[in-house]
Amino acid sequence: MACSHAKSSQVIVFLVGFFFFFLVWAGATVAVPEANTTFWPREELAKLRRIRAHLRRLNKPPAKTIQSPDGDLIDCVSSHLQPAFDHPQLKGQRPLEPPQRPKGLQAVDPAMAESLQLWAISGESCPEGTVPIRRTTASDMLRASSLRQFGRKPVAAQVRRDSTGGGHEHAVGYASGEQYYGAKASMSVWAPQVTAPSEFSLSQIWIISGTFGNDLNTIEAGWQVSPELYGDNRPRFFTYWTTDAYRATGCYNLLCSGFIQTNNRVAIGAAISPLSALRGRQFDISLLIWKDPKHGNWWLEFGPGLLVGYWPSFLFSRLAQHGMMVQFGGEVVNTRATGAHTGTQMGSGHFAGEGFGRAAYFRNLQVVDWDNNLVPPRNLRVLADHPNCYDIKGGINKGWGQYFYYGGPGRNVRCT
């Protein structure tokens, strides 16, 4: 009997040890409930099974995998197997051919275009016919507030007009009052400090339509620092879309069926390199979003002529026609985790008045009109909803066209 009891104890210890090892391997942070722990292991295992099933859906079989210096794994996935084609309206399809670019763009030789991303520094690239996709891990999913929210902005993540109540703070330039078929700008890239894991700092372009209610449609692209989403503090190229004010549709990057990637040299969600330096070299990226006049899809171009892919028009209700507003600028999440305003930085972490070499900027702001022309936005306005924390200062000159400096340190003597 004593021998049998000892063997049973060993089995229990082994199972508990194996379960603990599995959770650590998956990157889980385990908080043991104070009461009613009888079914805790079963619930955790069920959660991990759901995570593994979701990872199998997201991470398609790669033709090749590239190890990035920052630890990311970039999978080269056949273009027709990417997550977008899991969508019922896209099953069995393949990416479309490139559309007509807006008039007024300079001609670009794709062979001369740089990738501008850390994973490509080694010179490795994905083969033709594949697209590079940042591999999602169990740790990525376990950092999310819930499995349902993984890859999505919280419902409170509204754009500038409704921003004051959700902890989202902005410093933006915006244009409204016309029909918009795209937008373009160059934005400097920095590595702002993010002080709480659930906060982020981003700089982006928004194409917006709807009533700022449940029918809000947005297309978004830029760079962001998001420890919760990526597990580090590196600025990363990202995209986002929603057709119902962030409630149930849309996601970041390729974390749901929607955006169709066509380029084998850009990995959405991967770290950008190089970066701007305080009082040193300033580095910026150009982004262009525009609506294809022929098919109505919204295309994205990154850097010097790298056509990344497109959002199919059927994803949207209001943006199936055109945008009613464009925005350029920065956004942070202020959770007030310490009871005071966050110290999460926007842009470079310096105020707009500090100017070139210290403050972040957007330059050469343009919009796409009904005839597929790139033109300067009329009646561009600038607004910071918390100017003691993050501010903005606009201007116009021959070299930069319409531009603005923006950003700030967050918490300071005037921002509490």
C-alpha positions in Angstrom: 0.0 0.0 0.0 2.8 2.4 0.9 4.5 1.7 -2.5 1.2 2.3 -4.3 0.7 5.6 -2.4 4.2 6.7 -3.3 3.7 6.0 -7.0 0.4 7.9 -7.0 2.2 10.9 -5.4 4.9 10.8 -8.0 2.3 10.7 -10.8 0.5 13.8 -9.3 3.8 15.7 -8.8 4.8 14.8 -12.4 1.4 16.0 -13.8 1.5 19.2 -11.8 5.1 19.8 -12.9 4.3 19.1 -16.5 1.3 21.5 -16.4 3.4 24.3 -14.9 6.1 23.8 -17.5 3.5 23.9 -20.3 2.1 27.2 -19.0 5.6 28.7 -18.7 6.5 27.6 -22.2 3.3 29.2 -23.5 4.3 32.5 -21.9 1.4 32.5 -19.4 1.2 34.7 -16.3 -0.7 32.5 -13.9 -2.7 34.1 -11.0 -4.1 31.4 -8.8 -7.7 32.2 -7.6 -8.1 32.8 -3.9 -11.1 30.5 -3.7 -12.8 27.6 -5.6 -9.6 26.3 -7.2 -11.0 22.8 -7.8 -11.5 23.3 -11.6 -8.7 25.8 -12.2 -6.3 23.5 -14.1 -9.2 22.2 -16.3 -10.2 25.8 -17.2 -6.6 26.8 -18.0 -6.1 23.8 -20.2 -9.3 24.6 -22.0 -8.1 28.1 -22.6 -4.8 26.8 -23.9 -6.6 24.4 -26.2 -8.5 27.4 -27.6 -5.3 29.3 -28.1 -3.6 26.4 -29.9 -6.7 26.1 -32.2 -6.5 29.8 -33.0 -2.8 29.7 -33.7 -3.4 26.8 -36.1 -5.8 29.1 -38.0 -3.5 32.1 -38.0 -0.1 30.5 -38.7 -0.3 29.0 -42.1 2.3 26.4 -43.3 5.4 28.3 -44.5 7.5 27.7 -47.5 10.4 29.3 -45.6 10.9 30.9 -42.2 13.3 33.8 -41.5 14.6 34.6 -38.0 14.6 38.3 -37.3 17.3 39.9 -35.1 14.6 41.0 -32.6 13.4 37.4 -32.1 10.4 37.5 -34.5 9.8 34.5 -36.8 8.8 35.6 -40.3 6.9 32.9 -42.2 6.9 33.0 -46.0 3.3 31.8 -46.7 1.9 31.1 -50.2 -0.1 34.2 -51.1 -3.3 32.3 -51.7 -3.1 30.7 -48.2 -2.8 33.9 -46.2 -5.5 34.5 -43.5 -7.5 36.8 -45.7 -8.6 33.9 -47.9 -10.3 32.2 -44.9 -13.1 34.8 -45.4 -16.2 33.2 -46.9 -16.3 35.8 -49.6 -12.7 35.3 -50.5 -12.3 31.5 -50.4 -10.6 30.1 -53.5 -9.6 33.6 -54.7 -6.1 35.0 -55.3 -4.7 38.5 -54.9 -5.6 41.1 -57.5 -3.1 42.7 -59.8 -1.9 46.2 -58.8 -4.2 49.1 -59.6 -3.6 52.5 -61.2 -1.6 54.6 -58.8 -2.9 58.1 -58.1 -1.8 60.9 -60.5 1.0 63.1 -59.3 3.1 60.2 -57.8 6.7 59.9 -58.9 7.5 56.8 -60.8 9.3 54.2 -58.7 11.5 51.3 -59.7 10.4 48.4 -57.4 13.9 46.9 -57.6 15.3 50.0 -55.9 12.7 50.1 -53.1 14.1 49.4 -49.6 12.2 47.1 -47.2 12.9 49.4 -44.2 12.4 46.5 -41.7 14.6 44.8 -39.2 13.9 41.2 -40.3 15.2 42.0 -43.8 18.6 43.4 -42.7 20.3 40.1 -43.3 19.4 40.2 -46.9 17.1 37.2 -46.7 13.7 37.5 -48.4 10.6 35.6 -49.1 10.3 33.8 -52.5 8.0 35.1 -55.2 4.5 33.9 -54.8 4.7 34.1 -51.0 4.0 36.9 -48.4 6.0 37.4 -45.2 3.8 37.1 -42.1 5.0 37.6 -38.5 4.3 34.4 -36.7 1.8 34.7 -33.8 2.7 32.9 -30.6 0.8 31.7 -27.5 2.6 34.4 -25.5 1.2 37.0 -27.9 -2.3 35.8 -27.2 -1.9 35.4 -23.5 -0.9 39.1 -23.1 -4.3 40.2 -24.5 -7.0 41.2 -22.0 -9.1 38.3 -23.4 -8.8 35.8 -26.2 -11.8 37.6 -27.9 -10.0 40.9 -27.8 -6.7 39.6 -29.2 -5.7 41.6 -32.2 -8.4 44.2 -31.7 -8.5 47.7 -30.3 -10.9 48.1 -27.3 -14.4 49.4 -28.2 -13.4 52.8 -26.5 -10.7 53.3 -29.1 -12.6 55.9 -31.0 -11.1 58.5 -33.4 -10.6 62.1 -32.4 -14.1 63.4 -32.4 -15.2 60.9 -29.6 -11.8 60.5 -27.9 -12.2 62.2 -24.6 -14.0 59.5 -22.6 -12.0 56.4 -23.5 -8.5 57.1 -22.3 -7.3 57.7 -25.9 -5.5 61.0 -26.4 -4.6 62.5 -29.8 -2.6 65.2 -31.5 -3.8 65.3 -35.1 -4.2 67.2 -38.3 -7.5 66.5 -40.1 -9.5 67.5 -43.1 -13.3 67.1 -43.6 -16.2 68.4 -45.6 -15.3 66.7 -48.9 -15.2 63.2 -50.4 -11.8 61.6 -49.8 -10.5 58.7 -51.8 -7.2 58.4 -50.1 -4.4 60.1 -48.2 -0.6 60.2 -48.2 2.1 61.5 -45.8 5.7 61.0 -44.6 6.0 60.5 -40.9 9.2 60.4 -38.8 9.7 57.1 -36.8 10.7 57.1 -33.2 10.7 54.7 -30.2 8.5 56.4 -27.6 8.4 55.0 -24.1 5.3 53.2 -23.2 4.9 52.9 -19.4 2.1 50.4 -19.0 1.8 47.0 -20.9 -1.8 47.7 -21.9 -1.0 51.2 -23.3 0.3 52.0 -26.7 1.7 54.9 -28.7 1.1 55.2 -32.4 1.4 57.6 -35.4 -0.8 56.9 -38.3 -3.1 57.9 -41.2 -6.9 57.4 -40.7 -9.4 57.2 -43.6 -12.8 57.7 -41.9 -16.5 57.5 -42.8 -19.7 57.1 -40.9 -21.5 59.0 -38.1 -19.0 58.3 -35.3 -21.6 55.9 -33.9 -21.9 52.1 -34.5 -21.5 52.5 -38.3 -18.0 54.1 -38.0 -15.7 52.8 -40.7 -11.9 53.4 -40.5 -8.8 52.3 -42.4 -5.6 52.9 -40.5 -1.9 52.5 -41.1 1.3 53.7 -39.6 3.7 52.7 -36.9 3.1 51.8 -33.2 4.7 50.7 -30.0 2.5 48.2 -28.2 4.0 45.9 -25.6 0.7 44.0 -25.2 0.4 43.2 -28.9 4.0 42.6 -29.7 5.8 41.9 -26.4 8.4 44.6 -26.8 8.9 48.4 -27.2 10.0 48.5 -30.8 8.1 50.7 -33.3 6.3 48.4 -35.8 4.6 48.9 -39.1 0.9 48.2 -38.6 -2.6 48.3 -40.2 -6.1 48.3 -38.8 -9.7 48.4 -40.0 -13.2 48.4 -38.6 -16.7 48.7 -40.1 -18.7 49.0 -36.8 -16.7 51.4 -34.5 -14.3 48.7 -33.3 -17.1 46.5 -31.9 -16.9 43.2 -33.7 -15.2 43.7 -37.0 -11.6 44.3 -38.0 -8.3 43.7 -36.5 -4.6 44.7 -36.5 -2.4 43.5 -39.3 -3.3 40.0 -40.6 -4.8 38.8 -37.3 -8.2 38.2 -38.9 -9.6 37.7 -42.4 -9.6 41.0 -44.2 -6.5 42.7 -45.5 -5.0 40.9 -48.6 -1.2 41.2 -48.8 0.5 41.2 -52.2 4.1 42.0 -51.4 6.9 39.6 -50.5 9.2 42.2 -49.0 7.1 43.8 -46.2 5.9 42.1 -43.1 3.0 43.8 -41.4 3.6 43.9 -37.6 7.4 43.7 -38.0 9.9 46.2 -36.5 10.9 49.3 -38.6 14.6 50.1 -39.0 16.3 52.6 -38.9 14.8 55.1 -36.4 15.1 58.8 -35.8 17.7 60.0 -33.2 17.4 63.0 -30.9 19.5 65.8 -32.5 20.7 63.3 -35.0 19.5 61.7 -38.3 15.7 62.0 -38.9 14.2 58.9 -40.5 10.7 58.9 -41.9 8.5 56.5 -43.9 5.9 57.4 -46.5 2.5 55.8 -46.5 -0.2 56.1 -49.2 -3.8 54.7 -48.9 -6.1 55.1 -51.9 -9.2 53.7 -53.4 -8.8 51.8 -56.7 -11.0 53.6 -59.2 -11.7 50.4 -61.1 -12.5 47.8 -58.4 -13.1 50.0 -55.4 -10.7 48.3 -53.1 -8.5 50.3 -50.7 -4.7 49.8 -51.4 -1.7 50.5 -49.2 1.8 51.6 -50.3 4.6 51.6 -47.8 8.0 53.4 -48.3 9.3 54.1 -51.7 6.8 52.3 -53.9 6.3 49.0 -52.0 2.7 48.1 -52.7 1.7 46.1 -49.6 -1.8 45.0 -50.5 -5.5 46.0 -50.1 -8.7 46.0 -48.1 -11.5 44.5 -50.3 -14.4 47.1 -50.6 -17.0 44.5 -49.5 -15.5 44.7 -45.9 -17.0 48.1 -45.5 -20.4 49.8 -45.4 -19.6 53.6 -45.5 -16.1 53.3 -46.9 -17.4 51.2 -49.8 -18.0 54.6 -51.4 -15.5 57.1 -50.0 -14.1 58.7 -46.9 -15.7 61.7 -45.2 -12.6 62.7 -43.1 -8.9 62.0 -43.1 -6.6 62.3 -40.1 -2.9 62.3 -39.6 -1.1 62.2 -36.3 -0.5 60.6 -33.0 -2.5 58.7 -30.4 -1.7 57.2 -27.0 -3.7 55.2 -24.4 -3.8 56.7 -21.0 -4.9 54.1 -18.5 -3.9 56.2 -15.4 -2.5 52.9 -14.0 -0.7 54.9 -11.2 -3.7 57.2 -10.5 -2.1 60.0 -12.5 -1.7 60.7 -16.2 0.5 58.2 -18.0 4.1 58.9 -18.8 3.6 57.1 -22.1 5.2 59.3 -24.8 3.8 60.4 -28.1 6.0 60.8 -31.2 9.6 61.5 -29.9 8.4 62.3 -26.4 9.1 66.0 -27.1 6.6 68.8 -27.6 6.0 70.3 -31.1 7.7 73.6 -30.3 11.0 71.9 -30.0 11.1 71.5 -33.8 13.3 69.5 -36.2 15.6 67.0 -34.7 13.7 66.8 -31.4 9.9 66.7 -32.2 8.2 64.1 -34.4 6.7 65.3 -37.6 4.3 64.6 -40.5 5.2 66.2 -43.8 3.9 66.4 -47.4 0.3 65.8 -46.3 -1.9 65.0 -49.3 -5.3 63.6 -50.1 -6.7 61.7 -53.1 -9.7 63.4 -54.9 -12.6 61.9 -56.9 -10.4 61.8 -60.1 -7.5 59.9 -58.5 -5.4 63.0 -58.1 -3.0 63.6 -55.2 -3.7 67.2 -53.9 -3.0 69.1 -50.7 -5.9 68.9 -48.3 -8.0 72.0 -48.1 -8.9 73.5 -44.7 -6.5 71.3 -42.8 -6.9 71.9 -39.1 -4.7 70.8 -36.2 -6.0 69.8 -32.8 -4.5 68.3 -29.5 -7.2 67.2 -27.1 -4.8 67.3 -24.1 -2.2 70.0 -25.1 -0.5 70.1 -21.7 0.4 66.4 -22.3 0.8 66.2 -26.1 0.6 69.2 -28.6 0.8 70.0 -32.3 2.0 72.9 -34.4 1.3 73.1 -38.2 2.9 75.0 -41.0 3.5 75.0 -44.8 6.7 75.5 -46.8 8.1 74.7 -50.3 10.1 71.6 -49.3 7.6 70.0 -46.9 4.3 71.2 -48.3 1.7 71.0 -45.5 3.3 69.6 -42.3 3.1 69.6 -38.5 5.2 68.8 -35.5 3.5 66.9 -32.7 3.9 64.8 -29.6 5.0 65.2 -26.0 6.1 63.4 -22.8 2.7 62.7 -21.2 2.9 63.2 -17.5 4.7 66.4 -16.5 4.1 69.4 -14.1 1.3 70.7 -16.4 -0.1 67.2 -17.3 -1.2 65.4 -14.2 
